[in-house]
Amino acid sequence: MGTKKYSSYAEIDHDLKILKVEREIHYKKIVLSIDRTKESLVPSKSVSFVSDMYDKVFSGSAGKILNFAIPYLIQWFINKKRGD
């Protein structure tokens, strides 16, 4: 596209307003696209499912035993890897 010649400042101002609106539209499209991508990447149902399972597993007497035993198992595994 060639260079446009303007005959008045009103024409320049009009084209600048049009370009500003087009820029805002493109910006909003990018923001909307990013929001849709975020929504598709965050599995809200599976996160709530995992938290529900965590609450069920770690509640009650079985949860107390697991909370007590897990640090010892982790320490045992670390020591096993080191060869101690």
N, CA, C and O atoms as CSV, one atom per row, in Angstrom:
chain,resi,resn,atom,element,x,y,z
A,1,MET,N,N,0.837,-1.165,0.000
A,1,MET,CA,C,0.000,0.000,0.000
A,1,MET,C,C,0.887,1.234,0.000
A,1,MET,O,O,1.852,1.315,0.759
A,2,GLY,N,N,0.565,2.164,-0.830
A,2,GLY,CA,C,1.370,3.366,-0.989
A,2,GLY,C,C,1.137,4.372,0.121
A,2,GLY,O,O,0.293,4.180,0.997
A,3,THR,N,N,1.895,5.436,0.065
A,3,THR,CA,C,1.773,6.512,1.031
A,3,THR,C,C,0.503,7.294,0.759
A,3,THR,O,O,0.216,7.674,-0.376
A,4,LYS,N,N,-0.252,7.528,1.824
A,4,LYS,CA,C,-1.502,8.263,1.676
A,4,LYS,C,C,-1.222,9.751,1.865
A,4,LYS,O,O,-0.485,10.147,2.767
A,5,LYS,N,N,-1.817,10.562,1.007
A,5,LYS,CA,C,-1.650,12.012,1.110
A,5,LYS,C,C,-2.910,12.600,1.715
A,5,LYS,O,O,-4.027,12.326,1.275
A,6,TYR,N,N,-2.700,13.409,2.729
A,6,TYR,CA,C,-3.818,14.042,3.429
A,6,TYR,C,C,-3.922,15.500,3.010
A,6,TYR,O,O,-2.919,16.171,2.766
A,7,SER,N,N,-5.162,15.972,2.935
A,7,SER,CA,C,-5.382,17.373,2.554
A,7,SER,C,C,-5.753,18.227,3.767
A,7,SER,O,O,-5.762,19.455,3.689
A,8,SER,N,N,-6.066,17.554,4.912
A,8,SER,CA,C,-6.401,18.337,6.105
A,8,SER,C,C,-6.058,17.536,7.360
A,8,SER,O,O,-5.871,16.320,7.332
A,9,TYR,N,N,-5.986,18.276,8.452
A,9,TYR,CA,C,-5.727,17.622,9.736
A,9,TYR,C,C,-6.918,16.778,10.186
A,9,TYR,O,O,-6.745,15.826,10.947
A,10,ALA,N,N,-8.095,17.106,9.739
A,10,ALA,CA,C,-9.299,16.340,10.096
A,10,ALA,C,C,-9.207,14.913,9.537
A,10,ALA,O,O,-9.613,13.959,10.201
A,11,GLU,N,N,-8.685,14.772,8.340
A,11,GLU,CA,C,-8.512,13.430,7.757
A,11,GLU,C,C,-7.498,12.621,8.558
A,11,GLU,O,O,-7.700,11.432,8.807
A,12,ILE,N,N,-6.419,13.263,8.957
A,12,ILE,CA,C,-5.401,12.572,9.759
A,12,ILE,C,C,-5.997,12.142,11.090
A,12,ILE,O,O,-5.802,11.011,11.535
A,13,ASP,N,N,-6.727,13.061,11.720
A,13,ASP,CA,C,-7.351,12.753,13.002
A,13,ASP,C,C,-8.352,11.606,12.864
A,13,ASP,O,O,-8.425,10.741,13.737
A,14,HIS,N,N,-9.106,11.594,11.796
A,14,HIS,CA,C,-10.092,10.520,11.550
A,14,HIS,C,C,-9.398,9.162,11.402
A,14,HIS,O,O,-9.829,8.175,11.996
A,15,ASP,N,N,-8.328,9.117,10.611
A,15,ASP,CA,C,-7.596,7.859,10.432
A,15,ASP,C,C,-6.935,7.399,11.732
A,15,ASP,O,O,-6.865,6.200,12.005
A,16,LEU,N,N,-6.451,8.350,12.529
A,16,LEU,CA,C,-5.853,7.979,13.808
A,16,LEU,C,C,-6.882,7.386,14.769
A,16,LEU,O,O,-6.577,6.451,15.508
A,17,LYS,N,N,-8.088,7.926,14.757
A,17,LYS,CA,C,-9.162,7.368,15.597
A,17,LYS,C,C,-9.512,5.957,15.149
A,17,LYS,O,O,-9.712,5.067,15.976
A,18,ILE,N,N,-9.586,5.757,13.843
A,18,ILE,CA,C,-9.880,4.419,13.315
A,18,ILE,C,C,-8.789,3.437,13.722
A,18,ILE,O,O,-9.092,2.323,14.148
A,19,LEU,N,N,-7.534,3.830,13.600
A,19,LEU,CA,C,-6.423,2.956,13.981
A,19,LEU,C,C,-6.432,2.644,15.471
A,19,LEU,O,O,-6.096,1.534,15.885
A,20,LYS,N,N,-6.817,3.630,16.272
A,20,LYS,CA,C,-6.888,3.408,17.722
A,20,LYS,C,C,-7.962,2.379,18.057
A,20,LYS,O,O,-7.734,1.490,18.877
A,21,VAL,N,N,-9.119,2.492,17.435
A,21,VAL,CA,C,-10.205,1.534,17.674
A,21,VAL,C,C,-9.800,0.142,17.204
A,21,VAL,O,O,-10.071,-0.843,17.890
A,22,GLU,N,N,-9.156,0.050,16.048
A,22,GLU,CA,C,-8.696,-1.252,15.550
A,22,GLU,C,C,-7.681,-1.873,16.503
A,22,GLU,O,O,-7.710,-3.078,16.752
A,23,ARG,N,N,-6.781,-1.041,17.035
A,23,ARG,CA,C,-5.791,-1.544,17.983
A,23,ARG,C,C,-6.466,-2.080,19.242
A,23,ARG,O,O,-6.078,-3.136,19.744
A,24,GLU,N,N,-7.474,-1.368,19.763
A,24,GLU,CA,C,-8.205,-1.827,20.946
A,24,GLU,C,C,-8.927,-3.144,20.668
A,24,GLU,O,O,-8.957,-4.030,21.523
A,25,ILE,N,N,-9.505,-3.275,19.483
A,25,ILE,CA,C,-10.198,-4.519,19.117
A,25,ILE,C,C,-9.218,-5.682,19.091
A,25,ILE,O,O,-9.517,-6.751,19.622
A,26,HIS,N,N,-8.069,-5.495,18.491
A,26,HIS,CA,C,-7.071,-6.562,18.437
A,26,HIS,C,C,-6.571,-6.923,19.832
A,26,HIS,O,O,-6.351,-8.095,20.138
A,27,TYR,N,N,-6.392,-5.898,20.679
A,27,TYR,CA,C,-5.958,-6.147,22.059
A,27,TYR,C,C,-6.998,-6.976,22.807
A,27,TYR,O,O,-6.646,-7.933,23.496
A,28,LYS,N,N,-8.271,-6.620,22.678
A,28,LYS,CA,C,-9.344,-7.369,23.346
A,28,LYS,C,C,-9.410,-8.806,22.833
A,28,LYS,O,O,-9.674,-9.725,23.608
A,29,LYS,N,N,-9.175,-9.011,21.541
A,29,LYS,CA,C,-9.171,-10.370,20.991
A,29,LYS,C,C,-8.041,-11.194,21.599
A,29,LYS,O,O,-8.223,-12.373,21.904
A,30,ILE,N,N,-6.873,-10.574,21.776
A,30,ILE,CA,C,-5.738,-11.288,22.372
A,30,ILE,C,C,-6.042,-11.639,23.818
A,30,ILE,O,O,-5.768,-12.758,24.250
A,31,VAL,N,N,-6.606,-10.697,24.577
A,31,VAL,CA,C,-6.940,-10.953,25.978
A,31,VAL,C,C,-7.972,-12.068,26.071
A,31,VAL,O,O,-7.850,-12.949,26.922
A,32,LEU,N,N,-8.976,-12.045,25.221
A,32,LEU,CA,C,-9.996,-13.088,25.214
A,32,LEU,C,C,-9.390,-14.444,24.877
A,32,LEU,O,O,-9.749,-15.452,25.486
A,33,SER,N,N,-8.498,-14.476,23.934
A,33,SER,CA,C,-7.827,-15.720,23.561
A,33,SER,C,C,-7.012,-16.269,24.722
A,33,SER,O,O,-7.025,-17.474,24.974
A,34,ILE,N,N,-6.310,-15.405,25.425
A,34,ILE,CA,C,-5.520,-15.839,26.585
A,34,ILE,C,C,-6.433,-16.371,27.678
A,34,ILE,O,O,-6.132,-17.399,28.285
A,35,ASP,N,N,-7.540,-15.693,27.940
A,35,ASP,CA,C,-8.483,-16.159,28.958
A,35,ASP,C,C,-9.066,-17.521,28.598
A,35,ASP,O,O,-9.195,-18.389,29.461
A,36,ARG,N,N,-9.416,-17.710,27.339
A,36,ARG,CA,C,-9.948,-19.011,26.917
A,36,ARG,C,C,-8.900,-20.108,27.049
A,36,ARG,O,O,-9.226,-21.238,27.414
A,37,THR,N,N,-7.655,-19.788,26.759
A,37,THR,CA,C,-6.579,-20.761,26.900
A,37,THR,C,C,-6.385,-21.127,28.366
A,37,THR,O,O,-6.198,-22.300,28.689
A,38,LYS,N,N,-6.426,-20.144,29.250
A,38,LYS,CA,C,-6.300,-20.413,30.685
A,38,LYS,C,C,-7.425,-21.322,31.164
A,38,LYS,O,O,-7.185,-22.266,31.917
A,39,GLU,N,N,-8.653,-21.040,30.730
A,39,GLU,CA,C,-9.795,-21.848,31.145
A,39,GLU,C,C,-9.660,-23.287,30.663
A,39,GLU,O,O,-10.051,-24.218,31.367
A,40,SER,N,N,-9.114,-23.471,29.476
A,40,SER,CA,C,-8.986,-24.831,28.948
A,40,SER,C,C,-7.862,-25.588,29.636
A,40,SER,O,O,-7.892,-26.818,29.676
A,41,LEU,N,N,-6.865,-24.884,30.183
A,41,LEU,CA,C,-5.736,-25.549,30.833
A,41,LEU,C,C,-5.998,-25.876,32.293
A,41,LEU,O,O,-5.370,-26.787,32.831
A,42,VAL,N,N,-6.900,-25.165,32.949
A,42,VAL,CA,C,-7.172,-25.393,34.362
A,42,VAL,C,C,-8.355,-26.347,34.486
A,42,VAL,O,O,-9.500,-25.960,34.256
A,43,PRO,N,N,-8.075,-27.576,34.843
A,43,PRO,CA,C,-9.163,-28.555,35.000
A,43,PRO,C,C,-9.807,-28.413,36.374
A,43,PRO,O,O,-9.406,-29.091,37.320
A,44,SER,N,N,-10.780,-27.555,36.489
A,44,SER,CA,C,-11.374,-27.244,37.787
A,44,SER,C,C,-12.047,-28.454,38.421
A,44,SER,O,O,-11.973,-28.629,39.638
A,45,LYS,N,N,-12.697,-29.289,37.627
A,45,LYS,CA,C,-13.378,-30.452,38.192
A,45,LYS,C,C,-12.385,-31.468,38.721
A,45,LYS,O,O,-12.607,-32.045,39.785
A,46,SER,N,N,-11.304,-31.701,38.009
A,46,SER,CA,C,-10.337,-32.683,38.478
A,46,SER,C,C,-9.590,-32.175,39.705
A,46,SER,O,O,-9.209,-32.973,40.561
A,47,VAL,N,N,-9.376,-30.878,39.809
A,47,VAL,CA,C,-8.722,-30.316,40.993
A,47,VAL,C,C,-9.615,-30.500,42.206
A,47,VAL,O,O,-9.135,-30.885,43.272
A,48,SER,N,N,-10.895,-30.234,42.062
A,48,SER,CA,C,-11.801,-30.420,43.198
A,48,SER,C,C,-11.923,-31.899,43.543
A,48,SER,O,O,-12.085,-32.245,44.714
A,49,PHE,N,N,-11.849,-32.774,42.551
A,49,PHE,CA,C,-11.895,-34.211,42.804
A,49,PHE,C,C,-10.680,-34.650,43.614
A,49,PHE,O,O,-10.809,-35.425,44.562
A,50,VAL,N,N,-9.497,-34.153,43.239
A,50,VAL,CA,C,-8.277,-34.509,43.952
A,50,VAL,C,C,-8.335,-33.997,45.385
A,50,VAL,O,O,-7.946,-34.708,46.312
A,51,SER,N,N,-8.815,-32.772,45.578
A,51,SER,CA,C,-8.899,-32.239,46.937
A,51,SER,C,C,-9.906,-33.009,47.768
A,51,SER,O,O,-9.683,-33.217,48.961
A,52,ASP,N,N,-11.016,-33.442,47.165
A,52,ASP,CA,C,-11.988,-34.271,47.891
A,52,ASP,C,C,-11.378,-35.604,48.286
A,52,ASP,O,O,-11.588,-36.078,49.403
A,53,MET,N,N,-10.620,-36.216,47.372
A,53,MET,CA,C,-9.975,-37.493,47.688
A,53,MET,C,C,-8.937,-37.304,48.789
A,53,MET,O,O,-8.819,-38.146,49.679
A,54,TYR,N,N,-8.192,-36.216,48.739
A,54,TYR,CA,C,-7.191,-35.929,49.761
A,54,TYR,C,C,-7.861,-35.790,51.127
A,54,TYR,O,O,-7.374,-36.332,52.119
A,55,ASP,N,N,-8.979,-35.063,51.175
A,55,ASP,CA,C,-9.698,-34.903,52.442
A,55,ASP,C,C,-10.196,-36.243,52.971
A,55,ASP,O,O,-10.134,-36.495,54.174
A,56,LYS,N,N,-10.688,-37.100,52.090
A,56,LYS,CA,C,-11.196,-38.403,52.526
A,56,LYS,C,C,-10.076,-39.306,53.021
A,56,LYS,O,O,-10.236,-40.008,54.020
A,57,VAL,N,N,-8.938,-39.291,52.325
A,57,VAL,CA,C,-7.828,-40.172,52.698
A,57,VAL,C,C,-7.190,-39.729,54.002
A,57,VAL,O,O,-6.873,-40.562,54.851
A,58,PHE,N,N,-6.998,-38.423,54.173
A,58,PHE,CA,C,-6.273,-37.930,55.339
A,58,PHE,C,C,-7.166,-37.514,56.498
A,58,PHE,O,O,-6.711,-36.823,57.410
A,59,SER,N,N,-8.419,-37.922,56.477
A,59,SER,CA,C,-9.281,-37.661,57.626
A,59,SER,C,C,-9.465,-38.966,58.408
A,59,SER,O,O,-9.384,-40.055,57.842
A,60,GLY,N,N,-9.706,-38.843,59.684
A,60,GLY,CA,C,-9.929,-40.021,60.520
A,60,GLY,C,C,-8.624,-40.657,60.969
A,60,GLY,O,O,-7.554,-40.058,60.864
A,61,SER,N,N,-8.733,-41.883,61.473
A,61,SER,CA,C,-7.563,-42.567,62.029
A,61,SER,C,C,-6.568,-42.976,60.944
A,61,SER,O,O,-5.361,-42.962,61.185
A,62,ALA,N,N,-7.045,-43.337,59.767
A,62,ALA,CA,C,-6.130,-43.700,58.677
A,62,ALA,C,C,-5.298,-42.484,58.267
A,62,ALA,O,O,-4.117,-42.622,57.951
A,63,GLY,N,N,-5.891,-41.322,58.270
A,63,GLY,CA,C,-5.165,-40.106,57.936
A,63,GLY,C,C,-4.089,-39.779,58.954
A,63,GLY,O,O,-3.006,-39.319,58.597
A,64,LYS,N,N,-4.390,-40.019,60.232
A,64,LYS,CA,C,-3.399,-39.778,61.280
A,64,LYS,C,C,-2.208,-40.713,61.118
A,64,LYS,O,O,-1.060,-40.305,61.288
A,65,ILE,N,N,-2.490,-41.966,60.790
A,65,ILE,CA,C,-1.406,-42.934,60.582
A,65,ILE,C,C,-0.567,-42.524,59.373
A,65,ILE,O,O,0.661,-42.570,59.432
A,66,LEU,N,N,-1.219,-42.121,58.276
A,66,LEU,CA,C,-0.480,-41.698,57.088
A,66,LEU,C,C,0.344,-40.446,57.359
A,66,LEU,O,O,1.493,-40.355,56.927
A,67,ASN,N,N,-0.226,-39.491,58.063
A,67,ASN,CA,C,0.518,-38.278,58.395
A,67,ASN,C,C,1.723,-38.584,59.270
A,67,ASN,O,O,2.731,-37.882,59.194
A,68,PHE,N,N,1.641,-39.600,60.085
A,68,PHE,CA,C,2.752,-39.990,60.932
A,68,PHE,C,C,3.785,-40.803,60.158
A,68,PHE,O,O,4.986,-40.640,60.375
A,69,ALA,N,N,3.334,-41.679,59.257
A,69,ALA,CA,C,4.230,-42.615,58.577
A,69,ALA,C,C,4.928,-42.004,57.355
A,69,ALA,O,O,6.053,-42.395,57.042
A,70,ILE,N,N,4.299,-41.072,56.668
A,70,ILE,CA,C,4.865,-40.535,55.431
A,70,ILE,C,C,6.236,-39.895,55.634
A,70,ILE,O,O,7.130,-40.166,54.833
A,71,PRO,N,N,6.462,-39.060,56.659
A,71,PRO,CA,C,7.812,-38.496,56.824
A,71,PRO,C,C,8.881,-39.568,57.041
A,71,PRO,O,O,10.000,-39.429,56.548
A,72,TYR,N,N,8.549,-40.629,57.770
A,72,TYR,CA,C,9.512,-41.703,57.973
A,72,TYR,C,C,9.798,-42.454,56.679
A,72,TYR,O,O,10.938,-42.840,56.421
A,73,LEU,N,N,8.780,-42.659,55.874
A,73,LEU,CA,C,8.981,-43.330,54.589
A,73,LEU,C,C,9.843,-42.477,53.649
A,73,LEU,O,O,10.699,-43.001,52.937
A,74,ILE,N,N,9.612,-41.186,53.654
A,74,ILE,CA,C,10.416,-40.302,52.815
A,74,ILE,C,C,11.872,-40.327,53.269
A,74,ILE,O,O,12.782,-40.423,52.446
A,75,GLN,N,N,12.088,-40.241,54.576
A,75,GLN,CA,C,13.447,-40.270,55.101
A,75,GLN,C,C,14.127,-41.597,54.785
A,75,GLN,O,O,15.307,-41.620,54.435
A,76,TRP,N,N,13.390,-42.704,54.905
A,76,TRP,CA,C,13.941,-44.026,54.588
A,76,TRP,C,C,14.337,-44.099,53.117
A,76,TRP,O,O,15.391,-44.633,52.775
A,77,PHE,N,N,13.486,-43.560,52.255
A,77,PHE,CA,C,13.770,-43.571,50.809
A,77,PHE,C,C,15.004,-42.732,50.486
A,77,PHE,O,O,15.834,-43.140,49.673
A,78,ILE,N,N,15.129,-41.564,51.116
A,78,ILE,CA,C,16.300,-40.706,50.883
A,78,ILE,C,C,17.564,-41.417,51.347
A,78,ILE,O,O,18.577,-41.401,50.648
A,79,ASN,N,N,17.513,-42.030,52.502
A,79,ASN,CA,C,18.683,-42.746,53.017
A,79,ASN,C,C,19.029,-43.938,52.139
A,79,ASN,O,O,20.208,-44.240,51.949
A,80,LYS,N,N,18.035,-44.612,51.606
A,80,LYS,CA,C,18.257,-45.760,50.725
A,80,LYS,C,C,18.974,-45.309,49.451
A,80,LYS,O,O,19.868,-46.003,48.967
A,81,LYS,N,N,18.592,-44.158,48.908
A,81,LYS,CA,C,19.214,-43.634,47.695
A,81,LYS,C,C,20.677,-43.246,47.946
A,81,LYS,O,O,21.529,-43.411,47.073
A,82,ARG,N,N,20.952,-42.736,49.136
A,82,ARG,CA,C,22.312,-42.340,49.475
A,82,ARG,C,C,23.207,-43.538,49.755
A,82,ARG,O,O,24.428,-43.460,49.618
A,83,GLY,N,N,22.599,-44.629,50.141
A,83,GLY,CA,C,23.373,-45.830,50.458
A,83,GLY,C,C,23.683,-45.934,51.944
A,83,GLY,O,O,24.537,-46.730,52.336
A,84,ASP,N,N,23.015,-45.155,52.775
A,84,ASP,CA,C,23.252,-45.205,54.221
A,84,ASP,C,C,22.586,-46.424,54.840
A,84,ASP,O,O,22.679,-46.630,56.051
